Amino acid sequence: MANLIEIKNATVYRGQNCVFDRFSLAIPLNCNTAILGPNGAGKSTLLKLLFRELYSVYQDDSYVRILGEEQWNVWDLRAHIGIVSHDLQQQYLGTVLGRNVIVSGLYSSVDTPFLHQVSSEERQKALQVMQTLGISELQNRMYGEMSTGEQRRFLLGRALISDPDTLVLDEPTSGLDLKACFHYLDTIRSLMRRGKVVILVTHHIHEIPPEIARVILLKDGAVLADGDKSAMLTEKNLSHLFDTRIRLAQANGFYQALPG
């Protein structure tokens, strides 16, 4: 099976700190996957590596490939993979209008490019995405006046406007109250049922929807375990992963961690 993401023997530094030392990971195409790990496991470094914000140390036997290619133009990559992350959420100015958050996904920018005149085609694409996500009534609201959940939905729309096959979601419900969390997860599940592939990066077990088939456990810059969700999400594995005793509860295909 072809791989969406393939990393082999990557050594990655952030400043003087070596986060990954000959790190390897492969995620097949069309496989809804969760990458689960505590803070400091290397999750944010992994995202920055994939989206070319960080690079691995050059070695003959090392590579980072997306869809089989090591070199990507960001303009081309956006048509295949969309990302929603906490870092991206913090980059937008409070004065940006909601509709421009959506359109900016066409340019891999924050806000529409300076002096750019949004075309009727771009407006129509943005409107279709906003209607799909149920946020069209907020299109003229400033980003800074939105709730965290509303901002997150507009960023999801930003990722969707190029109609990528895959969405990479970084702790998607962080900072949301229960109602917004459930609503956002319902939206993600709906997109998955429509054929979007989701790569979920999180330390929150409750964020992993039933449609996720595979779970990768990441700890201290290494893959601790990798396999089917039911085999990975066990009390023994999670207690080891988070260095604390954990009991698991399950309902409607979701998991929740409780103190052990």
Buried (B, 14 or more C-beta within 10 A) or exposed (E): EEBBBBBBBBBBBEEEEEBBBBBEBBBBBEBBBBBBBBEEBBBBBBBBBBBEEBEBBEEEEBEBBBBEEEEBEEEEBBEBBBBBBBEBBEEBEEEBBBBBBBBBBBBBBBBBEEEBEBEEEBBEBBBBBBEBBEBBEBBEBBBEEBEBBBBBBBBBBBBBBBEBBBBBBBBBBBBBEEEBBEBBBEBBBEBBEEEBBBBBBBBBBBBBBEBBEBBBBBBEBBBBBBEEBEEBBBBEBBBBBBEEEBEBEEEEEBBEBEEE
